[in-house]
Protein backbone atom coordinates (compact mmCIF):
# COMPACT_ATOMS: atom_id res chain seq x y z
CA UNK A 1 0.00 0.00 0.00
CA UNK A 2 1.32 3.44 -0.95
CA UNK A 3 1.58 6.06 1.80
CA UNK A 4 1.14 9.70 0.79
CA UNK A 5 2.79 12.30 3.04
CA UNK A 6 2.97 16.08 2.75
CA UNK A 7 3.87 19.10 4.81
CA UNK A 8 0.98 21.54 5.19
CA UNK A 9 0.62 25.15 6.36
CA UNK A 10 4.31 26.09 6.04
CA UNK A 11 5.46 23.05 8.02
CA UNK A 12 2.88 23.25 10.81
CA UNK A 13 1.30 19.87 9.96
CA UNK A 14 2.18 16.53 8.43
CA UNK A 15 -0.56 15.02 6.31
CA UNK A 16 -0.60 11.22 5.99
CA UNK A 17 -2.86 9.76 3.31
CA UNK A 18 -4.64 13.13 2.95
CA UNK A 19 -5.41 13.48 6.67
CA UNK A 20 -3.77 16.01 9.02
CA UNK A 21 -2.07 13.76 11.56
CA UNK A 22 0.94 15.40 13.24
CA UNK A 23 1.22 19.05 14.28
CA UNK A 24 4.05 21.09 15.72
CA UNK A 25 4.29 22.76 19.15
CA UNK A 26 4.78 19.50 21.05
CA UNK A 27 7.67 19.00 23.46
CA UNK A 28 9.92 16.06 22.59
CA UNK A 29 12.53 14.39 24.83
CA UNK A 30 15.60 13.78 22.66
CA UNK A 31 18.34 11.40 23.82
CA UNK A 32 21.75 10.84 22.19
CA UNK A 33 21.17 13.91 20.07
CA UNK A 34 23.65 16.29 18.47
CA UNK A 35 21.01 19.02 18.67
CA UNK A 36 22.47 20.60 21.81
CA UNK A 37 24.80 19.81 24.73
CA UNK A 38 21.98 18.79 27.10
CA UNK A 39 22.00 15.14 28.19
CA UNK A 40 18.28 15.06 27.39
CA UNK A 41 17.11 17.84 25.08
CA UNK A 42 13.67 19.18 26.00
CA UNK A 43 12.86 20.09 22.40
CA UNK A 44 9.99 22.38 21.40
CA UNK A 45 8.93 21.54 17.83
CA UNK A 46 8.29 24.69 15.79
CA UNK A 47 8.05 23.42 12.20
CA UNK A 48 8.53 20.36 10.02
CA UNK A 49 11.43 20.89 7.61
CA UNK A 50 11.43 17.54 5.74
CA UNK A 51 9.23 14.46 5.85
CA UNK A 52 9.81 10.95 4.49
CA UNK A 53 8.35 7.48 4.58
CA UNK A 54 10.74 4.86 5.91
CA UNK A 55 8.28 1.92 5.87
CA UNK A 56 6.46 1.48 8.10
CA UNK A 57 7.63 4.70 9.79
CA UNK A 58 6.87 8.27 8.85
CA UNK A 59 9.95 10.33 9.72
CA UNK A 60 10.69 14.04 9.86
CA UNK A 61 13.37 16.62 10.50
CA UNK A 62 11.95 19.28 12.80
CA UNK A 63 12.99 22.89 13.45
CA UNK A 64 12.76 24.08 17.03
CA UNK A 65 14.62 24.83 20.22
CA UNK A 66 15.72 23.20 23.46
CA UNK A 67 13.80 24.93 26.23
CA UNK A 68 16.46 23.94 28.78
CA UNK A 69 19.50 25.59 27.15
CA UNK A 70 17.96 27.76 24.40
CA UNK A 71 19.77 26.11 21.48
CA UNK A 72 17.81 26.25 18.24
CA UNK A 73 18.13 24.43 14.95
CA UNK A 74 16.92 21.35 13.06
CA UNK A 75 16.86 17.80 14.39
CA UNK A 76 18.12 14.73 12.62
CA UNK A 77 15.40 12.32 11.43
CA UNK A 78 12.75 11.45 14.04
CA UNK A 79 10.00 8.85 13.74
CA UNK A 80 6.68 10.71 14.08
CA UNK A 81 4.44 7.68 13.54
CA UNK A 82 3.82 4.38 11.79
CA UNK A 83 1.49 3.34 8.99
CA UNK A 84 -0.05 -0.13 9.11
CA UNK A 85 0.94 -1.63 5.73
CA UNK A 86 -2.30 -3.61 5.46
CA UNK A 87 -4.88 -0.97 6.41
CA UNK A 88 -3.06 2.34 5.85
CA UNK A 89 -3.97 3.39 9.39
CA UNK A 90 -1.57 5.95 10.88
CA UNK A 91 -0.55 5.92 14.55
CA UNK A 92 1.54 8.79 15.86
CA UNK A 93 4.34 8.32 18.37
CA UNK A 94 4.01 9.44 21.97
CA UNK A 95 5.95 12.71 22.02
CA UNK A 96 6.26 12.46 25.82
CA UNK A 97 8.44 9.34 25.55
CA UNK A 98 12.18 9.48 24.80
CA UNK A 99 13.20 9.68 21.13
CA UNK A 100 16.56 9.12 19.45
CA UNK A 101 17.13 11.05 16.21
CA UNK A 102 18.84 9.24 13.31
CA UNK A 103 21.42 10.87 11.07
CA UNK A 104 19.36 10.10 7.98
CA UNK A 105 16.35 8.16 6.98
CA UNK A 106 16.97 4.86 5.22
CA UNK A 107 14.74 6.04 2.40
CA UNK A 108 16.68 7.62 -0.44
CA UNK A 109 13.90 9.99 -1.51
CA UNK A 110 12.37 12.22 1.20
CA UNK A 111 9.02 13.76 0.36
CA UNK A 112 7.84 17.26 1.09
CA UNK A 113 5.47 19.84 -0.20
N, C-alpha and C positions, 0 to 999 in steps of 0.2 A: 504494500500500500504506500502511495506517495504521500509525503507530508509537506504541506505548503506553509512556509513561515515568512513573515514580513515584519519590519519595524513600522510602527504607525506613530503619528503625531510627533514628529521630530525626535523619535527615540523614546517616547514616554511609554509605549506599549509594545509587546510582542504579540503578534497575531499568529495562531497556529490553526491551520485548516479553516481560515476565514472567521475565526472567533478570537476576540481580545482575551488573552489568557494571563499574561504577566505584565505588571506595571512597575514603574520605578517608585522610589521613595521608601523602599523597605530597608531595614538595617540587616546586614549580612555579617556573620562571624567568619573571618577568613584566617585560616591557619596555613603555615608554610608558604606564605605569600611574599613576593618581592615588592608588593605595593607600598609598604612602609616599613619602618623599623620595629613596629609593635609586635610583640610575640603573637598576639591575636588582634588582628585589625578589626575594629568595629566600624564597618564600612557602610556609609549611607549612599545608596544607589541613586544617581541623578539622571542617568540617561543610557539607553542601550546604544552602543557604538557599532557593533557587528553581531549578527546572529547566524547560526549554522545548525544543520541537522547532522548529528553524529549518532546514527541509529543505535538504540532507540532514543537517545538523548537529544534534547534541544539545548544548545549551548549558546553563550553570549559573552561578549566583552562589554564591560559596564563602566561608564564614567561616574566618578563620585569622589567622596573624601572620607578619610578615617576621622571619626568624631573624637577619638582619643588624642591624636597627635596633630591633626589638622592637615596631614598630607593629602594632596589631591592628584588625580590622574585616572588612568584606565587600567582595569584588571586584566589579567590573563583570562583564558576561557573558563567560564563557570557553567556547570550544568544548571539549567533553570527549570527543567522538567523532563518527563519521558512520555513518549507516544506509544501506546499499545499497538504493535504491528498488525494485529488481527482486526481490531475495532476502530483504530484511529483516535481513540480516546486519549486526551492529554491530561496528565497529572503533574502539577507543579511541585517543586521541591519545597521543603520547609525552610524558609529563610532564617528561622531562629536556630537551626542546627548549625554545626560547623561545616564549612566548605573549604575545599582545597582547589585553588585555581590550577589549570594546566597551561603549559607554555603555548600549546596550539591544539586546535581540534584535530582529530584524526582525519576528518573530511577535508579533501583538497579544495573544495569549492564552497566557501561561505556564501550565505545568501543575505541580502539586505534589500531595503527599498520599501 
